């Protein structure tokens, strides 16, 4: 058994996010496990860039209201208690709704492949 102390909250990199996003690492890959879990905190309007994950990504919304979109599909609203699964390699983004904060847990087994930032027009649209 290994007990790890809580790591400091860190500011999300500008290459990955639009807006003032904060990350709390819960666990990172280590011997015998590739699991990566983080709590991601988005203020209104903040969001990820387009990205994908080998092995997919599961999001669990812990508070607030947010938006998610896969490339070429409609934007969906998510809220506390919702779980979102994005399949292996599917390009997508997620973030807070226009006038709401949102926090989710991100569960992955691989590092993301980052793409372009989601434009304001894409964020405000209903289709990608």
C-alpha positions in Angstrom: 0.0 0.0 0.0 1.1 3.5 -0.8 -0.4 6.7 0.6 0.3 9.8 -1.5 -0.3 13.3 0.0 -2.5 15.7 -1.9 -0.6 17.5 -4.6 -0.9 21.3 -5.1 -3.6 22.6 -7.4 -2.0 23.7 -10.6 -3.1 26.1 -13.4 -4.1 24.4 -16.6 -1.6 25.0 -19.5 -2.7 27.7 -22.0 -1.9 25.2 -24.8 -4.6 22.8 -23.5 -7.3 25.3 -22.3 -9.1 28.5 -23.0 -9.8 30.4 -19.8 -8.6 30.1 -16.2 -8.7 26.3 -15.6 -7.3 24.6 -12.5 -6.3 20.9 -12.1 -6.1 18.7 -9.0 -4.2 15.5 -9.7 -5.8 12.5 -7.9 -3.6 9.7 -9.4 -1.1 9.4 -12.2 0.1 6.2 -13.9 2.6 4.2 -11.9 3.8 0.6 -11.7 1.0 -1.8 -12.7 -1.6 0.9 -13.6 -2.0 3.4 -16.4 -4.9 5.1 -14.7 -4.8 8.9 -14.7 -7.5 10.8 -12.7 -7.8 14.5 -12.2 -10.4 17.0 -11.0 -10.7 19.8 -13.5 -12.2 23.1 -12.5 -13.7 25.4 -15.2 -15.1 28.9 -14.7 -17.9 30.0 -17.0 -16.8 29.9 -20.7 -13.6 28.0 -20.0 -12.9 24.8 -22.0 -10.4 22.4 -23.3 -8.9 22.5 -26.7 -9.9 19.8 -29.2 -8.3 16.5 -28.1 -8.5 12.8 -28.1 -7.3 9.9 -26.0 -6.0 6.4 -26.9 -8.2 4.2 -24.7 -10.9 6.8 -24.5 -11.9 9.2 -21.7 -14.5 9.1 -19.0 -15.8 12.3 -17.4 -17.8 12.4 -14.2 -19.4 15.8 -13.4 -19.1 16.6 -9.7 -20.7 20.1 -9.7 -22.0 22.8 -12.0 -23.1 22.7 -15.6 -20.9 22.1 -18.7 -20.8 21.5 -22.4 -19.3 18.6 -24.4 -18.9 18.0 -28.1 -17.4 15.4 -30.4 -16.1 16.7 -33.7 -19.0 17.1 -36.2 -21.7 16.4 -33.7 -24.0 18.6 -31.6 -23.0 20.3 -28.3 -24.5 18.6 -25.3 -25.1 20.1 -21.8 -23.9 18.1 -18.9 -24.5 18.6 -15.1 -23.6 17.2 -11.7 -24.0 13.5 -11.6 -23.6 13.0 -15.4 -21.0 10.6 -16.8 -19.6 11.1 -20.3 -17.7 8.4 -22.2 -15.6 9.4 -25.3 -14.3 6.4 -27.3 -10.7 5.7 -28.2 -9.3 8.4 -30.6 -12.5 10.4 -30.9 -11.7 14.2 -31.1 -13.8 16.2 -28.6 -13.8 19.1 -26.2 -15.5 19.9 -22.8 -15.8 22.8 -20.5 -18.1 25.0 -18.4 -21.4 26.3 -19.7 -21.7 30.0 -20.7 -22.9 31.2 -17.2 -21.9 28.4 -14.9 -18.9 26.9 -13.2 -18.2 23.2 -13.8 -15.9 20.6 -12.2 -15.5 17.1 -13.5 -13.3 14.1 -12.8 -11.3 13.0 -15.9 -10.3 9.3 -16.0 -7.9 8.2 -18.8 -5.3 5.6 -19.5 -3.2 7.6 -21.9 -1.9 11.1 -22.4 -4.2 13.3 -24.6 -3.3 14.2 -28.2 -4.0 18.0 -28.3 -5.4 19.9 -31.3 -6.5 23.4 -32.0 -8.3 25.6 -29.5 -12.1 25.6 -29.6 -13.0 29.0 -31.1 -15.6 31.3 -29.6 -17.8 30.6 -32.6 -17.5 26.8 -32.1 -18.2 27.1 -28.4 -21.3 29.2 -29.0 -22.6 27.1 -31.9 -24.9 24.0 -31.7 -22.9 22.0 -34.2 -19.2 21.5 -34.9 
